[in-house]
Amino acid sequence: MGRLTEKKCVPCEGGVPPLTGEAIVELKKELHPDWRVVEEHHLTRTFRFPDFRSALAFVNRVGEVAEAEGHHPDIFLSWGKVTITLYTHAINGLSENDFILAAKIDALPTEG
């Protein structure tokens, strides 16, 4: 899992095609198995927590990583649950940045 976490997201301003097929399959191998690829368009994963405070703390950790990477997920926070959705808006699909950020989110503590 270490290869993606060592990379840095690069700004995407469009003009490149989204990832498809085997490229997605290979990158997904480096993520936690709970990440799902939906219609080759986005990644999504739901994290569970014992309470709202823990879920919110996790959202704040995700926010710090997203800011550092300059790549921002859609985050849905509810009591005991956080759902992260990642895709590259500039290309309306998946880029390597989405997999890099997903791997870095995987590395975050989900407690405390």
VEXBAZA-801191 format. One record per residue: residue number from 1; z, y, x of N, C-alpha, C, O in turn; residue in three letters. Coordinates in nm, 4 decimals. Each point is the difference from the previous one (the first is absolute). Last residue first. Layout:
BEGIN
(pt NUM (Z Y X) (Z Y X) (Z Y X) (Z Y X) 'ALA') ...
END
This chain:
BEGIN
(pt 112 (1.8043 0.8253 -0.9991) (0.0658 0.1211 0.0476) (-0.0733 0.1197 -0.0254) (0.0453 0.1088 0.0355) 'GLY') (pt 111 (-0.3310 -0.5468 -0.0047) (0.1416 0.0125 -0.0350) (0.0537 0.1321 0.0534) (-0.0458 0.0516 0.1020) 'GLU') (pt 110 (-0.3914 -0.2276 -0.0201) (0.0047 0.0137 -0.1455) (0.1450 0.0060 -0.0488) (0.0265 -0.0058 -0.1201) 'THR') (pt 109 (-0.3176 0.1392 0.6028) (0.1111 -0.0733 -0.0624) (-0.0017 0.0231 -0.1510) (-0.0301 0.1100 -0.0464) 'PRO') (pt 108 (-0.4314 -0.0947 0.3290) (0.1154 0.0809 -0.0393) (0.1123 -0.0874 -0.0543) (-0.0252 -0.1029 -0.0628) 'LEU') (pt 107 (-0.4240 -0.0461 0.1953) (0.0985 0.0036 0.1087) (0.1257 0.0798 -0.0365) (0.0989 -0.0044 0.0732) 'ALA') (pt 106 (-0.4844 -0.0303 -0.3658) (0.0622 -0.1322 0.0158) (0.1124 0.0005 0.1022) (0.0975 -0.0738 -0.0139) 'ASP') (pt 105 (-0.3624 0.4579 -0.0293) (0.0947 -0.0109 -0.1113) (0.0704 -0.1353 0.0051) (0.1204 -0.0083 -0.0241) 'ILE') (pt 104 (-0.4618 0.0748 0.3275) (0.1154 0.0828 0.0381) (0.1049 0.0024 -0.1114) (0.1198 0.0070 0.0277) 'LYS') (pt 103 (-0.5248 -0.2293 -0.1101) (0.0738 -0.0720 0.1045) (0.1234 0.0782 0.0424) (0.1056 -0.0586 0.0243) 'ALA') (pt 102 (-0.3987 0.2659 -0.3286) (0.0667 -0.1141 -0.0633) (0.0833 -0.0771 0.1020) (0.1130 -0.0390 -0.0295) 'ALA') (pt 101 (-0.3856 0.3876 0.1889) (0.1173 0.0508 -0.0697) (0.0759 -0.1133 -0.0697) (0.1231 -0.0004 0.0002) 'LEU') (pt 100 (-0.5232 -0.1160 0.2139) (0.0960 0.0499 0.0997) (0.1269 0.0473 -0.0700) (0.1106 -0.0366 0.0397) 'ILE') (pt 99 (-0.4696 -0.0850 -0.3094) (0.0645 -0.1184 0.0564) (0.1023 0.0388 0.1069) (0.1047 -0.0635 0.0123) 'PHE') (pt 98 (-0.3674 0.4013 -0.2039) (0.0822 -0.0586 -0.1055) (0.0773 -0.1211 0.0516) (0.1160 -0.0202 -0.0357) 'ASP') (pt 97 (-0.4360 0.2351 0.3182) (0.1226 0.0787 -0.0175) (0.0932 -0.0613 -0.1042) (0.1218 0.0010 0.0179) 'ASN') (pt 96 (-0.5660 -0.1673 0.0564) (0.1018 -0.0574 0.0883) (0.1324 0.0755 -0.0132) (0.1066 -0.0596 0.0148) 'GLU') (pt 95 (-0.3937 0.0891 -0.4440) (-0.0344 0.0227 0.1402) (0.1083 -0.0657 0.0844) (0.1013 -0.0458 -0.0530) 'SER') (pt 94 (-0.2921 0.0367 -0.5049) (0.0889 -0.0354 0.1111) (-0.0584 0.0355 0.1359) (-0.1189 -0.0190 0.0256) 'LEU') (pt 93 (-0.0076 0.2972 -0.4802) (0.0107 -0.1425 0.0326) (0.0917 -0.0184 0.1190) (0.0739 0.0904 0.0388) 'GLY') (pt 92 (-0.2753 0.3349 -0.1945) (0.0265 -0.0735 -0.1234) (0.0017 -0.1513 0.0227) (-0.0606 -0.0768 -0.0747) 'ASN') (pt 91 (0.0251 0.4554 0.3936) (-0.1107 -0.0959 -0.0125) (0.0145 -0.0859 -0.1258) (-0.0807 -0.0898 -0.0241) 'ILE') (pt 90 (0.3967 0.4347 0.1259) (-0.1254 0.0626 0.0446) (-0.1197 -0.0940 -0.0114) (-0.1138 0.0455 -0.0118) 'ALA') (pt 89 (0.5720 -0.1881 -0.0809) (-0.0615 0.0784 -0.1067) (-0.1363 0.0557 0.0404) (-0.0908 0.0068 -0.0829) 'HIS') (pt 88 (0.3547 -0.4505 0.2362) (-0.0436 0.1237 0.0628) (-0.0815 0.0794 -0.1012) (-0.1134 -0.0355 -0.0323) 'THR') (pt 87 (0.5362 -0.3119 -0.0635) (-0.1445 -0.0004 0.0211) (-0.0362 0.1354 0.0576) (0.0788 0.0943 -0.0066) 'TYR') (pt 86 (0.3898 -0.3896 -0.1874) (-0.0692 0.0636 0.1119) (-0.1511 -0.0143 -0.0137) (-0.0522 -0.1085 -0.0253) 'LEU') (pt 85 (0.5706 0.0670 -0.2454) (-0.1436 -0.0231 -0.0106) (-0.0676 0.0821 0.1096) (0.0263 0.1191 0.0166) 'THR') (pt 84 (0.5002 -0.3176 -0.1667) (-0.0842 0.0785 0.0909) (-0.1454 -0.0391 -0.0247) (-0.0334 -0.1183 -0.0051) 'ILE') (pt 83 (0.5388 0.0890 -0.2645) (-0.1339 -0.0546 0.0149) (-0.0826 0.0976 0.0829) (-0.0093 0.1187 -0.0311) 'THR') (pt 82 (0.5580 -0.2460 -0.0775) (-0.0952 0.0966 0.0555) (-0.1336 -0.0712 0.0130) (-0.0090 -0.1063 0.0613) 'VAL') (pt 81 (0.5364 0.0383 -0.3161) (-0.1367 -0.0428 0.0291) (-0.0819 0.1159 0.0545) (0.0084 0.1128 -0.0487) 'LYS') (pt 80 (0.4530 -0.1018 -0.1395) (-0.0063 -0.1271 0.0712) (-0.1382 -0.0462 0.0403) (-0.0181 -0.1158 0.0374) 'GLY') (pt 79 (0.0144 0.4954 -0.3736) (0.1293 -0.0599 0.0318) (-0.0222 -0.1357 0.0651) (-0.0525 -0.0924 -0.0622) 'TRP') (pt 78 (-0.3506 0.4031 0.1404) (0.0790 -0.0204 -0.1216) (0.1287 -0.0705 0.0407) (0.0183 -0.0322 0.1174) 'SER') (pt 77 (-0.5001 0.2815 0.1020) (0.1418 -0.0294 0.0144) (0.0621 -0.0189 -0.1370) (-0.0157 0.0837 -0.0889) 'LEU') (pt 76 (-0.4903 -0.0672 0.3598) (0.0629 -0.0035 -0.1310) (0.1436 -0.0483 0.0186) (0.0228 -0.1117 0.0464) 'PHE') (pt 75 (-0.4503 0.3332 0.2707) (0.1306 -0.0662 -0.0058) (0.0539 0.0110 -0.1419) (0.0083 0.1092 -0.0563) 'ILE') (pt 74 (-0.4805 -0.0638 0.3905) (0.0525 0.0276 -0.1326) (0.1282 -0.0817 -0.0106) (0.0011 -0.1191 0.0308) 'ASP') (pt 73 (-0.1599 0.2779 0.4598) (-0.0176 -0.0968 -0.1080) (0.0354 0.0605 -0.1354) (0.0618 0.1062 -0.0080) 'PRO') (pt 72 (-0.2488 0.1126 0.4976) (0.1027 0.0024 -0.1042) (-0.0297 -0.0977 -0.1127) (-0.1078 0.0034 -0.0593) 'HIS') (pt 71 (0.0306 0.1762 0.6064) (-0.0678 -0.0851 -0.0990) (0.1027 -0.0312 -0.1080) (0.1069 -0.0534 0.0298) 'HIS') (pt 70 (-0.0219 0.2691 0.4014) (-0.0991 0.0832 -0.0673) (-0.0806 -0.0783 -0.1022) (-0.1147 0.0340 -0.0287) 'GLY') (pt 69 (0.4973 -0.1675 0.3288) (-0.1349 -0.0566 0.0128) (-0.1076 0.0893 -0.0612) (-0.1185 -0.0185 0.0277) 'GLU') (pt 68 (0.5814 0.1343 -0.0519) (-0.0286 -0.0182 0.1432) (-0.1428 -0.0497 0.0222) (-0.0638 0.0345 0.0995) 'ALA') (pt 67 (0.2236 0.0017 -0.5444) (-0.0188 0.1319 0.0604) (-0.0371 -0.0121 0.1475) (-0.0891 0.0702 0.0477) 'GLU') (pt 66 (0.1983 -0.4655 -0.2722) (-0.1260 0.0545 -0.0513) (-0.0300 0.1368 0.0603) (-0.1134 0.0284 0.0385) 'ALA') (pt 65 (0.5288 -0.2315 0.0543) (-0.1093 -0.0683 0.0710) (-0.1341 0.0575 -0.0440) (-0.0879 0.0234 0.0830) 'VAL') (pt 64 (0.4646 0.1361 -0.3087) (0.0050 0.0427 0.1405) (-0.1141 -0.0628 0.0802) (-0.0646 0.0673 0.0803) 'GLU') (pt 63 (0.1234 -0.2029 -0.5302) (-0.0504 0.1366 0.0110) (-0.0020 0.0516 0.1420) (-0.0938 0.0688 0.0401) 'GLY') (pt 62 (0.2935 -0.4862 -0.1362) (-0.1466 -0.0098 -0.0105) (-0.0615 0.1386 0.0159) (-0.1014 0.0156 0.0679) 'VAL') (pt 61 (0.5643 -0.0299 -0.0909) (-0.0462 -0.0561 0.1284) (-0.1521 -0.0138 0.0005) (-0.0648 0.0296 0.1004) 'ARG') (pt 60 (0.2628 0.1093 -0.5022) (0.0115 0.1055 0.1011) (-0.0434 -0.0493 0.1373) (-0.0626 0.0748 0.0750) 'ASN') (pt 59 (0.0834 -0.3861 -0.4254) (-0.1097 0.0946 -0.0235) (0.0036 0.1113 0.1044) (-0.1044 0.0402 0.0513) 'VAL') (pt 58 (0.4634 -0.3387 -0.0521) (-0.1209 -0.0626 0.0538) (-0.1201 0.0931 -0.0171) (-0.0806 0.0151 0.0918) 'PHE') (pt 57 (0.4836 0.1171 -0.2848) (0.0113 0.0084 0.1462) (-0.1242 -0.0609 0.0658) (-0.0500 0.0524 0.0995) 'ALA') (pt 56 (0.0865 -0.0924 -0.5662) (-0.0299 0.1371 0.0399) (0.0071 0.0168 0.1516) (-0.0839 0.0683 0.0588) 'LEU') (pt 55 (0.2160 -0.4809 -0.2426) (-0.1445 0.0184 -0.0179) (-0.0426 0.1392 0.0462) (-0.1020 0.0150 0.0672) 'ALA') (pt 54 (0.5601 -0.1102 -0.0746) (-0.0668 -0.0759 0.1075) (-0.1515 0.0162 -0.0071) (-0.0668 0.0144 0.1024) 'SER') (pt 53 (0.3243 0.1785 -0.4502) (0.0269 0.0682 0.1266) (-0.0710 -0.0688 0.1171) (-0.0582 0.0668 0.0854) 'ARG') (pt 52 (0.0514 -0.2632 -0.5257) (-0.0893 0.1144 0.0152) (0.0160 0.0666 0.1361) (-0.0991 0.0366 0.0632) 'PHE') (pt 51 (0.2213 -0.5579 -0.0928) (0.0346 0.1182 -0.0786) (-0.0991 0.1129 0.0289) (-0.0878 -0.0129 0.0853) 'ASP') (pt 50 (0.0587 -0.4301 0.1138) (0.1119 -0.0253 -0.0915) (0.0345 0.1185 -0.0899) (0.0736 -0.0157 -0.0975) 'PRO') (pt 49 (-0.5818 -0.1042 0.2773) (0.1254 0.0495 0.0549) (0.1125 -0.0225 -0.1007) (-0.0257 -0.0168 -0.1192) 'PHE') (pt 48 (-0.5440 -0.1141 0.2596) (0.1140 -0.0041 -0.0943) (0.1292 0.0387 0.0723) (0.0189 -0.0316 0.1174) 'ARG') (pt 47 (-0.5932 0.1130 -0.0715) (0.1243 -0.0300 0.0702) (0.1133 0.0060 -0.1023) (0.0013 0.0884 -0.0857) 'PHE') (pt 46 (-0.5733 -0.1471 0.0772) (0.1231 0.0428 -0.0661) (0.1188 -0.0504 0.0800) (0.0073 -0.1174 0.0363) 'THR') (pt 45 (-0.5631 0.2372 0.0628) (0.1154 -0.0874 0.0211) (0.1198 0.0606 -0.0721) (0.0199 0.1215 0.0013) 'ARG') (pt 44 (-0.6063 -0.0700 0.0951) (0.1201 0.0303 -0.0762) (0.1086 -0.1027 0.0312) (-0.0275 -0.1177 0.0234) 'THR') (pt 43 (-0.5051 0.3403 0.1247) (0.1102 -0.0914 0.0289) (0.1174 0.0392 -0.0882) (0.0207 0.1182 -0.0276) 'LEU') (pt 42 (-0.5788 -0.0346 -0.0592) (0.1303 0.0488 0.0441) (0.0965 -0.1149 0.0279) (-0.0191 -0.1135 -0.0436) 'HIS') (pt 41 (-0.4629 0.0552 -0.0421) (0.0125 0.1451 -0.0121) (0.1332 0.0526 0.0520) (0.0045 0.1056 0.0631) 'HIS') (pt 40 (-0.2006 -0.5686 -0.1442) (-0.0467 0.0578 0.1266) (0.0111 0.1522 -0.0003) (-0.0692 0.0669 0.0766) 'GLU') (pt 39 (0.2601 -0.3346 -0.4299) (-0.1434 0.0307 -0.0139) (-0.0600 0.0662 0.1234) (-0.0882 0.0851 -0.0112) 'GLU') (pt 38 (0.5755 -0.1489 0.0759) (-0.0494 0.0061 -0.1372) (-0.1446 0.0492 0.0011) (-0.0280 0.1148 0.0344) 'VAL') (pt 37 (0.4228 -0.3585 0.3004) (-0.1225 0.0800 0.0025) (-0.0578 -0.0069 -0.1406) (-0.0253 -0.1086 -0.0522) 'VAL') (pt 36 (0.5561 0.0462 0.2221) (-0.1174 -0.0504 -0.0707) (-0.1157 0.0968 0.0194) (0.0171 0.1219 -0.0028) 'ARG') (pt 35 (0.4889 -0.2680 0.2518) (-0.1041 0.1010 -0.0240) (-0.1171 -0.0678 -0.0706) (-0.0422 -0.1092 0.0378) 'TRP') (pt 34 (0.4146 -0.1470 0.1123) (0.0154 0.0611 -0.1326) (-0.0985 0.1136 -0.0268) (-0.0142 0.0437 -0.1143) 'ASP') (pt 33 (0.0621 -0.2954 0.5413) (-0.0815 -0.0650 -0.1038) (0.0141 0.0603 -0.1403) (-0.0826 -0.0279 -0.0868) 'PRO') (pt 32 (0.1223 0.3089 0.5518) (0.0880 -0.0882 -0.0762) (-0.0822 -0.0610 -0.1141) (-0.0829 0.0688 -0.0597) 'HIS') (pt 31 (-0.2234 0.0825 0.4552) (0.0979 0.0593 -0.0903) (0.0904 -0.1062 -0.0604) (-0.0311 -0.1191 0.0028) 'LEU') (pt 30 (-0.3595 0.0495 0.2864) (0.1049 0.0639 0.0792) (0.1109 0.0612 -0.0858) (0.0966 0.0545 0.0534) 'GLU') (pt 29 (-0.4973 -0.2616 -0.2307) (0.0767 -0.1042 0.0693) (0.1174 0.0585 0.0782) (0.0977 -0.0700 0.0269) 'LYS') (pt 28 (-0.4328 0.3439 -0.2372) (0.1083 -0.0423 -0.0900) (0.0877 -0.1062 0.0644) (0.1187 -0.0088 -0.0315) 'LYS') (pt 27 (-0.5171 0.1592 0.2497) (0.1096 0.0966 0.0094) (0.1190 -0.0416 -0.0859) (0.1149 0.0197 0.0397) 'LEU') (pt 26 (-0.5047 -0.2887 -0.0618) (0.0590 -0.0040 0.1345) (0.1176 0.0964 0.0130) (0.1041 -0.0366 0.0545) 'GLU') (pt 25 (-0.3547 0.0343 -0.4591) (0.0712 -0.1278 0.0172) (0.0705 -0.0039 0.1347) (0.1159 -0.0408 0.0078) 'VAL') (pt 24 (-0.4039 0.4043 -0.0986) (0.1250 0.0088 -0.0759) (0.0836 -0.1253 0.0218) (0.1205 0.0092 0.0232) 'ILE') (pt 23 (-0.5448 -0.0090 0.1649) (0.0809 0.1026 0.0682) (0.1350 0.0156 -0.0696) (0.1029 0.0135 0.0662) 'ALA') (pt 22 (-0.4344 -0.2980 -0.2581) (0.0728 -0.0594 0.1120) (0.0863 0.1008 0.0747) (0.1060 -0.0357 0.0515) 'GLU') (pt 21 (-0.2835 0.2308 -0.4990) (-0.0116 -0.1382 0.0449) (0.0909 -0.0430 0.1118) (0.1219 0.0160 -0.0070) 'GLY') (pt 20 (-0.1858 0.5084 -0.0338) (-0.0274 -0.1043 -0.0994) (0.0132 -0.1366 0.0662) (0.0108 -0.0113 0.1221) 'THR') (pt 19 (0.0949 0.5981 -0.0560) (0.0000 -0.1379 0.0483) (-0.0279 -0.0964 -0.1150) (0.0349 0.0261 -0.1151) 'LEU') (pt 18 (-0.2317 0.4774 0.0912) (0.1274 -0.0712 -0.0063) (-0.0145 -0.1424 0.0539) (-0.1093 -0.0566 0.0022) 'PRO') (pt 17 (-0.2109 0.4542 0.1836) (0.0165 -0.0909 -0.1138) (0.1387 -0.0635 -0.0005) (0.0589 -0.0219 0.1059) 'PRO') (pt 16 (-0.1740 0.5238 0.0721) (-0.0001 -0.1374 0.0505) (0.0202 -0.0932 -0.1194) (0.0696 0.0350 -0.0953) 'VAL') (pt 15 (-0.0678 0.4376 0.0400) (-0.1212 -0.0256 0.0765) (-0.0045 -0.1369 0.0649) (-0.0984 -0.0335 0.0661) 'GLY') (pt 14 (0.5639 0.3179 -0.1647) (-0.1124 -0.0562 -0.0740) (-0.1175 -0.0268 0.0911) (0.0093 0.0144 0.1219) 'GLY') (pt 13 (0.4076 0.1428 0.0355) (-0.0545 0.1051 -0.0845) (-0.1197 -0.0491 -0.0792) (-0.0793 0.0797 -0.0502) 'GLU') (pt 12 (0.5457 -0.2469 0.3437) (-0.1250 -0.0458 -0.0594) (-0.0481 0.1082 -0.0954) (0.0702 0.0376 -0.0940) 'CYS') (pt 11 (0.2968 -0.1043 0.5455) (-0.0466 0.0712 -0.1186) (-0.1352 -0.0529 -0.0476) (-0.0897 -0.0268 0.0799) 'PRO') (pt 10 (0.4282 -0.2999 0.1658) (-0.0896 0.1077 0.0417) (-0.0525 0.0690 -0.1251) (-0.0272 -0.0664 -0.1000) 'VAL') (pt 9 (0.4845 -0.2553 0.2547) (-0.1024 0.0347 -0.0982) (-0.0836 0.1162 0.0539) (0.0519 0.0914 0.0640) 'CYS') (pt 8 (0.1828 -0.4392 0.2688) (0.0282 0.1262 -0.0690) (-0.1121 0.0245 -0.1002) (-0.1171 -0.0227 0.0308) 'LYS') (pt 7 (0.3423 -0.4501 0.2276) (-0.1091 0.0954 -0.0192) (0.0494 0.1232 -0.0738) (0.1085 0.0007 -0.0582) 'LYS') (pt 6 (0.1560 -0.3941 0.1442) (-0.0175 0.0741 0.1251) (-0.1103 0.1049 -0.0105) (-0.0147 0.0838 0.0890) 'GLU') (pt 5 (0.1203 -0.3951 -0.4381) (0.1113 0.0942 0.0122) (-0.0101 0.0823 0.1274) (0.0648 0.1041 0.0112) 'THR') (pt 4 (-0.3800 -0.4551 -0.1017) (-0.0193 0.1161 -0.0870) (0.1116 0.1023 0.0155) (-0.0257 0.1201 -0.0085) 'LEU') (pt 3 (0.0586 -0.5290 0.2566) (-0.1172 0.0774 0.0386) (-0.0174 0.1255 -0.0853) (-0.0220 0.1083 0.0542) 'ARG') (pt 2 (0.3766 -0.4606 -0.1112) (0.0198 0.1151 0.0847) (-0.1209 0.0875 0.0268) (0.0164 0.1186 0.0285) 'GLY') (pt 1 (0.0636 -0.5563 -0.2721) (0.0000 0.1198 -0.0811) (0.0000 0.1260 0.0853) (-0.0199 0.1090 -0.0535) 'MET') 
END
